[in-house]
Amino acid sequence: MGFAGIAIGLTVGLEAAFMGPITGASMNPVRSLAPALVAHLWQHQWLYVVGPILGAQAAVWIYRQLSDNFHDFDPVQ
């Protein structure tokens, strides 16, 4: 329970240390869009816009399935 911060920090650190230099990708969409704006390189930038939107929609669908159509939330407590 107390290791969530360490796990998240290690995941971000490992991604930045290894995958960033290999692929040139970043975990922050704005960090990728700003250099593309300056360099006028737009070839793969659509991924940084579409990816978070599709990821959020997938997360809602999965949560809906796991929570029995949002019945685990009772706003009247």
Secondary structure, DSSP 8 states (H G I E B T S, - for coil): -TTHHHHHHHHHHHIIIIIHHHH---SSHHHHHHHHHHHT--SSTHHHHHHHHHHHHHHHHHHHHHTTTTTT--TT-
